Amino acid sequence: MKLEPIVVSLLDTDLYKFNMDQVIFHKHTDLCGQYYFKCRNKDVVFTAEMEEEINAQIDHLCTLTFTDEELDYLRSIRFIKNDYVEFLRLWHPIRDYVTVSRSESGELNIVVDGPLFSAMQFEIYLLEIVNEVYFRMKYDYETLRKSAEEKLDRKIRALNDGTYTFHFAEFGCRRRLSREWEDVVVRRLAQETDKCVGTSNVYLAMKYNLTPIGTYAHEYVQMYQGIDEIPLAYTNHYAMEDWYDEYQGDNGTALTDTITTDLFLRDFNRSMVNNYTGVRHDSADPYEWGEKIIRHYESFGVDPKTKLLLFSDSLDFDRAQALYDYFKDRTKVSFGIGTFCSNDTCEKALNIVIKLQYVNGRPVAKLSDAPGKAMCRDEAYLEYLRRSVEFRLNRAPADKNN
C-alpha cells in the first residue's frame, strides 16, 4: 500500500519548534542531540510494510525546502528574527540523521542523531508520518474519517450552543489521524465557532489566517542538562534566562514540569513572574497545579487575573470545561487540545512521543510531575537527576526564589 506524501510543507509542524530552534541558533549551535521514539500504548504492532512506508515518507520529507512564501510568513511572526529565517532558507532535513528499525515483535524504533538545531526539527514531522501510516495501513481510513467527522460535528454544536464556553487552541498535529483531517478540523473550528483562538500548526495558521500558538517544550529545558557548566537543578533558571534574553518578554508562557513544578517555582522568582505572561500545565493533577501557581503569584503580590494558566495535558472538551469553570474567575485560562481535536475516532489513538535523550553524549531526562511520563535511557542518570532535584528542594528556605 503506497501512500501519498504525508508531509508536503516544512511549515507543517508546531510553532514551538521554530521558537526553540531560534534560541539554539543564536546561543547553542555547539550542541548535538539524540532523540528516541516510543509508543506508550501496549500491544501495538508495526508491520514490515509500515516500516517500509515510514522510511519512504522520511525520504520524501528530506527532499523538502522552505518556499519563499513560507519564509515570508515566518518573517511576519513578530518574534521570529530575520537572520534565523535566512538560516532556514538554507536548511533542510538531512536523511542521514534518522534511523528506523523494527523488532521481531513489531516494536518500532526511531533514532534521530545530529546537531541539535537540525535534529530537533524532525520530531513533529516523524510523529505525523508514523501516526498516519499506522492508521491508514491498519484500519479502513474512511470508517475512521466518518467517526471523526461525527464527533467533530457534536463538538462544534456544543461549542456553539453554550455547552462549552472556553477558548482553546488546536494542538493536534503530532498525533493527528492524517494531514487531510487536521486541515478539516482546524478550518471548521475556526470558521464555524468563535472559540478556537489559533493552532500550533504553522502551515494551517498561514493557510487559514489564524494565530500560530506555542512557546517551548520539555526538550528546551532538558538540553541545558547537557551543558557541562550548568548544575542540573538550575536548568530551569538558565533556560528561562536565555528565553527572556531572546524574546524580551514576548512569546512568554513557561512550561513548569520538565524537572517538577516545585523546582521550577524556585527559579520562577519575582523577575521571571513579571517577565512571563503565564505558565503551561502538562502533567499530574491540573487543579492542584493551578492552586499552587495561583499561590505563587499571590506570594509576590501579583494578581493572578493578570496571568495565564494554559492547560495542555491530554485534554478532552469536557475536562477543559470543568477546568475553565473552576479557574475562570481567578485567573486567565486557556487550553491546548490535541488528540481530541485531530484524532478522535472510533479507534484508540496512539500515544507516541519522540524525546530528547542525549545532549553532547550526556544523558538528559524529563522528570515531570507525573512519574509515568519520565523517559530516560540511563536509569543511573535518572536517579542522579532525582537526587539533584530533591537536594535543592530540601535546602534551607533561604534558597527559595533566589
C-alpha positions in Angstrom: 0.0 0.0 0.0 1.7 3.1 -1.2 0.6 6.4 0.4 0.6 9.9 -0.9 3.2 12.2 0.7 2.2 12.9 4.3 4.4 16.0 4.9 4.3 18.4 2.0 5.5 21.6 3.7 8.2 22.2 6.3 5.8 24.6 8.0 3.6 21.6 8.8 4.9 21.4 12.4 4.4 23.0 15.8 5.3 26.7 16.2 7.5 25.9 19.3 9.9 24.0 17.1 10.9 27.3 15.4 10.8 29.2 18.7 13.2 26.8 20.4 15.4 26.4 17.3 15.9 30.2 17.1 17.3 30.2 20.6 19.6 27.3 19.8 20.6 29.0 16.5 21.6 32.2 18.4 23.1 30.6 21.6 23.8 26.9 21.4 24.9 25.8 17.9 27.6 23.6 19.5 25.0 21.2 21.0 24.3 17.8 19.4 21.3 15.7 20.3 19.9 12.2 20.1 16.1 11.7 20.1 14.3 8.3 20.6 10.8 7.3 19.6 8.5 5.5 22.0 4.9 4.2 21.6 3.3 4.2 25.1 0.4 2.0 24.0 0.7 -1.7 24.8 0.4 -4.4 22.2 0.8 -2.1 19.2 2.4 -3.9 16.3 4.1 -2.1 13.4 4.4 -4.3 10.3 7.2 -4.6 7.9 5.1 -2.8 5.3 4.5 0.1 7.7 8.3 0.3 8.4 8.9 0.4 4.6 6.3 3.2 4.1 7.6 5.2 7.1 11.1 5.1 5.5 9.7 6.2 2.1 7.9 9.1 3.8 11.1 10.2 5.5 12.9 10.0 2.2 10.3 12.4 0.8 10.4 14.7 3.8 14.2 15.1 3.3 13.6 16.5 -0.2 11.6 19.5 1.0 12.9 23.0 1.5 11.1 26.2 2.6 9.4 28.2 -0.1 9.7 31.9 -0.4 6.0 32.2 0.7 6.7 30.1 3.8 9.8 32.1 4.7 7.9 35.4 4.3 5.2 34.0 6.6 7.8 33.1 9.3 9.3 36.5 8.9 5.9 38.1 9.6 5.6 36.5 13.0 6.7 39.3 15.3 9.3 37.4 17.4 10.9 35.3 14.6 14.1 37.1 13.6 15.3 37.7 10.1 18.7 36.1 10.5 17.1 32.9 11.7 14.7 32.9 8.7 17.7 33.3 6.4 19.2 30.3 8.0 16.0 28.3 7.3 16.4 29.3 3.7 19.5 27.2 3.6 18.2 24.4 6.0 16.5 21.2 5.1 16.0 17.8 6.9 19.1 15.5 6.4 18.2 11.9 5.9 21.4 10.6 7.4 20.3 11.8 10.8 17.3 9.4 11.0 17.4 5.6 11.5 14.3 3.5 11.5 14.1 -0.2 12.6 11.6 -2.7 13.8 12.0 -5.6 16.3 10.7 -9.1 15.6 7.7 -8.4 17.8 6.8 -5.3 15.8 8.1 -2.6 18.1 9.1 0.5 16.1 12.4 2.1 16.8 13.4 5.5 15.5 16.6 7.4 16.4 17.4 11.0 15.3 21.1 11.9 15.9 22.7 15.1 14.7 23.3 18.8 15.5 20.6 19.8 17.9 19.4 22.8 15.8 18.7 20.3 13.0 17.8 17.1 14.9 15.1 18.7 16.9 13.1 19.7 13.9 12.4 16.0 13.0 10.1 15.3 15.9 6.8 16.6 14.7 7.3 15.5 11.1 8.2 12.0 12.2 5.2 11.7 14.5 2.9 12.9 11.8 4.3 10.3 9.4 4.2 7.4 11.9 0.7 8.2 13.0 -0.8 8.5 9.6 1.0 5.4 8.2 -0.2 3.3 11.1 -3.9 4.4 10.9 -4.1 4.2 7.1 -2.5 0.8 6.9 -4.1 -0.9 9.9 -7.7 0.3 9.6 -10.2 1.3 7.0 -9.5 5.0 6.8 -12.9 6.0 5.6 -14.5 4.4 8.6 -12.2 6.3 10.9 -12.8 9.5 9.0 -16.6 9.1 9.2 -16.4 8.5 13.0 -14.1 11.5 13.4 -16.5 13.7 11.5 -19.5 12.7 13.6 -17.6 13.5 16.8 -16.4 16.9 15.4 -20.0 17.8 14.4 -21.0 17.2 18.0 -18.2 19.3 19.4 -19.0 22.2 17.1 -22.6 22.1 18.2 -21.6 22.1 21.8 -19.2 25.0 21.2 -22.0 27.0 19.7 -24.9 26.1 22.0 -23.2 27.1 25.2 -22.2 23.7 26.4 -18.6 24.6 26.0 -17.8 28.2 26.9 -14.0 28.2 27.0 -11.5 29.3 24.3 -8.7 27.0 23.1 -6.0 26.3 20.5 -5.8 23.3 18.4 -2.6 21.4 19.3 -3.1 18.2 17.3 -0.5 17.8 14.6 1.8 15.4 16.5 -0.9 12.7 16.8 -3.4 13.5 14.0 -5.3 11.0 12.1 -4.0 12.5 8.8 -2.8 15.7 7.3 -6.1 16.0 5.4 -8.2 15.5 8.5 -6.3 18.0 10.7 -6.8 20.6 7.9 -10.6 19.9 8.0 -10.6 20.2 11.8 -8.8 23.5 12.0 -10.8 25.0 9.2 -14.1 24.1 10.7 -13.2 25.0 14.3 -12.0 28.4 13.1 -14.9 29.1 10.7 -17.8 27.5 12.4 -17.1 28.6 16.0 -15.8 31.6 17.8 -13.9 29.5 20.5 -10.8 28.4 18.6 -8.1 31.1 19.1 -5.4 29.5 16.9 -3.4 26.4 16.1 0.1 25.2 16.9 0.4 24.0 13.2 2.2 26.8 11.5 1.2 25.7 8.0 -2.5 25.7 8.9 -2.1 29.0 10.7 -0.8 30.5 7.5 -3.4 28.8 5.3 -6.4 30.0 7.4 -5.0 33.3 8.7 -5.0 32.1 12.3 -2.7 32.9 15.2 0.2 30.3 15.4 0.5 29.4 19.1 3.3 27.9 21.1 6.3 28.7 23.2 8.7 25.9 24.3 8.6 22.2 25.1 10.4 19.9 27.7 13.3 19.3 25.3 14.3 23.0 25.6 14.9 22.8 29.4 16.3 19.3 29.0 19.0 20.4 26.6 20.6 22.5 29.4 21.3 19.3 31.3 23.9 18.5 28.6 25.8 21.8 29.1 28.8 21.0 31.5 28.9 24.2 33.4 25.2 24.3 34.4 24.2 22.5 37.6 21.3 20.0 36.9 18.9 21.5 39.5 19.3 25.0 37.9 18.5 24.2 34.3 15.1 26.0 34.5 16.9 29.2 35.6 19.2 29.2 32.6 16.5 28.1 30.2 14.3 31.0 31.2 17.1 33.5 31.2 18.0 32.6 27.7 14.4 32.6 26.6 13.8 36.1 28.1 17.1 37.4 26.5 15.9 36.1 23.1 12.3 37.3 23.3 12.4 40.1 25.8 9.1 39.2 27.4 7.3 38.4 24.1 6.3 34.7 23.5 6.3 34.3 27.2 4.5 31.2 28.5 6.8 29.0 30.6 6.5 25.2 30.9 6.7 24.2 34.5 7.2 20.4 34.8 10.4 19.4 33.0 12.1 18.7 36.3 9.0 19.1 38.5 6.9 22.2 39.1 8.1 22.5 42.7 11.7 23.0 41.4 10.5 25.3 38.6 9.0 27.6 41.2 12.3 28.0 42.9 13.5 29.8 39.8 10.2 31.5 38.9 11.2 34.5 41.0 9.8 38.0 41.1 11.7 38.9 37.9 10.5 35.9 36.0 7.0 36.2 37.2 6.9 39.7 35.8 8.7 38.7 32.6 6.4 35.8 31.6 2.8 36.2 30.7 1.8 32.8 32.1 2.6 29.1 32.6 1.6 25.8 31.0 0.5 22.6 32.6 1.4 19.3 31.1 1.4 16.6 33.8 -0.2 15.5 37.1 -3.4 16.9 38.8 -4.3 20.2 37.0 -6.3 21.5 39.9 -3.6 21.1 42.4 -1.1 22.6 39.9 -3.4 25.6 39.3 -3.8 26.3 43.0 0.0 26.0 43.5 0.6 28.5 40.7 -2.0 31.0 42.0 -0.5 30.9 45.5 2.9 31.5 43.9 1.7 34.6 42.1 0.0 35.9 45.2 3.2 35.4 47.2 4.8 38.1 45.1 1.7 40.4 45.3 0.8 39.7 41.7 -2.9 39.5 40.8 -3.4 36.0 39.2 -6.1 37.5 37.0 -3.3 39.2 35.1 -1.6 35.9 34.3 -2.5 33.0 32.1 -2.8 29.3 33.0 -2.6 27.2 29.9 -3.7 23.6 30.2 -2.5 21.1 27.7 -2.3 17.6 29.3 -4.4 15.0 27.4 -7.4 17.3 27.4 -10.8 16.5 26.0 -13.5 19.1 25.8 -15.4 18.1 29.0 -12.2 18.2 31.1 -11.3 21.6 29.7 -14.8 22.9 30.5 -14.5 21.7 34.1 -11.1 23.3 34.5 -12.4 26.6 33.0 -15.4 26.7 35.3 -13.1 26.1 38.3 -10.5 28.7 37.5 -12.2 31.3 35.2 -13.0 33.9 38.0 -9.5 33.7 39.5 -7.1 33.9 36.5 -6.9 33.9 32.7 -7.4 30.4 31.4 -6.8 28.8 28.1 -6.3 25.3 26.6 -4.3 23.4 24.1 -6.3 20.4 22.9 -4.5 17.9 20.7 -5.6 14.3 20.1 -9.3 15.1 20.9 -9.3 17.6 18.1 -7.2 15.8 15.4 -7.6 12.1 16.1 -10.8 11.4 18.0 -12.2 8.4 16.1 -13.8 5.0 16.8 -10.4 3.6 17.4 -8.0 4.3 20.3 -5.4 6.9 19.4 -1.7 6.2 19.6 0.3 7.8 22.5 3.6 8.2 20.6 6.5 10.5 21.5 10.0 11.3 20.4 12.1 12.5 23.3 15.5 14.1 23.6 17.7 11.6 25.5 21.3 12.7 25.0 23.0 16.1 24.5 26.7 16.1 23.6 26.8 12.5 24.6 25.4 13.1 28.1 22.0 11.6 29.1 19.2 14.1 29.7 15.7 13.4 31.1 12.3 14.7 31.6 11.3 14.4 35.3 7.7 15.5 35.2 5.1 15.9 37.9 3.6 12.5 36.8 6.2 9.7 37.3 4.8 7.7 34.4 5.9 10.4 32.0 9.6 10.2 32.9 11.6 8.9 30.0 15.4 8.2 30.2 17.6 5.6 28.7 20.1 5.8 31.6 18.5 4.8 34.9 21.6 5.8 36.9 21.4 9.3 35.4 17.6 9.5 36.1 18.2 8.6 39.7 21.1 11.2 39.9 18.7 13.8 38.5 16.1 13.0 41.0 18.6 13.3 43.9 19.8 16.6 42.5 16.2 17.9 42.4 15.5 16.6 45.9 18.7 18.1 47.3 17.8 21.6 46.1 14.2 21.4 47.2 15.3 20.3 50.6 17.9 23.1 51.0 17.3 25.9 53.5 14.3 28.1 52.8 16.7 31.0 52.1 17.4 29.3 48.7 13.8 29.8 47.6 13.4 32.2 44.7 17.0 33.3 44.6 
